[in-house]
């Protein structure tokens, strides 16, 4: 029996319907530990495991992400009737922190992450695309790559495969992200 594999057009239509809902949020989280930990990519796999752990306990969809040496950006979609992304961020931070060495604050909390994070509820399709572009262009903005396709810790390639971006997108700064400032 052959497995059903939807065409790229069908996948794109389903993903579009899935993404353009009112339960999407753009998030920024700063990392306090020495940036060399993530730059050398020693901790990226642990961060991915932490996301999987939390998603198994408190489901959400990670639509797009980029992991940089000192911070990360994500687009999440929460389940219908659920707006508690703060608890999920706390769980990701806690799970990751348990697995990495770091200094501690008074009370025993590790100093891996900044205490606060930035959030923005996605308002419409244009806002979604603007923040998606911001996420994927971020490694170029910070001088870590000359184009988004060169940065391995990003969802950019998945969106190229889906036909949302040409593979050479981002070689020049996209105009629609100029007014986003969340770092």
Long-range contacts (C-beta under 8 A, 24 or more apart in sequence): 8-162, 8-163, 11-162, 12-162, 12-163, 12-164, 15-162, 18-61, 18-77, 19-63, 19-77, 19-128, 20-124, 20-125, 20-128, 21-77, 22-121, 22-122, 23-77, 23-78, 23-79, 23-80, 23-82, 23-83, 24-63, 24-75, 24-76, 24-77, 24-121, 24-122, 24-128, 25-75, 25-76, 25-77, 25-78, 25-85, 25-119, 25-120, 25-121, 25-122, 26-73, 26-74, 26-75, 26-119, 26-120, 26-121, 26-122, 26-131, 26-134, 26-135, 26-182, 27-73, 27-74, 27-75, 27-76, 27-85, 27-89, 27-117, 27-118, 27-119, 27-120, 28-71, 28-72, 28-73, 28-117, 28-118, 28-119, 28-182, 28-183, 29-71, 29-72, 29-74, 29-89, 29-93, 29-113, 29-114, 29-117, 29-118, 30-70, 30-71, 30-113, 30-114, 30-117, 30-183, 31-69, 31-70, 31-71, 31-72, 31-112, 31-113, 31-114, 32-111, 32-112, 32-113, 32-114, 33-100, 33-102, 33-111, 33-112, 35-69, 35-70, 36-69, 37-69, 37-100, 38-67, 38-68, 38-69, 38-70, 39-69, 41-153, 43-96, 43-100, 44-153, 46-96, 46-99, 46-100, 47-72, 47-92, 47-96, 49-95, 49-99, 50-92, 50-95, 50-96, 50-99, 51-92, 53-91, 53-95, 54-88, 54-91, 54-92, 54-95, 57-91, 58-84, 58-87, 58-88, 58-91, 60-85, 60-88, 63-132, 63-155, 64-132, 64-135, 64-136, 64-155, 64-159, 65-135, 65-154, 65-155, 66-135, 66-136, 66-138, 66-139, 66-151, 66-153, 66-154, 66-155, 66-156, 67-153, 67-154, 68-138, 68-139, 68-142, 68-144, 68-153, 69-144, 71-183, 73-134, 73-135, 73-138, 73-182, 74-135, 75-122, 75-128, 75-131, 75-132, 75-135, 85-119, 89-117, 118-182, 120-182, 129-176, 130-176, 130-177, 130-180, 131-180, 132-159, 132-164, 133-170, 133-174, 133-176, 133-177, 134-177, 134-180, 136-165, 136-169, 136-170, 137-170, 137-173, 137-174, 137-177, 140-170, 140-173, 141-173, 146-171, 147-171
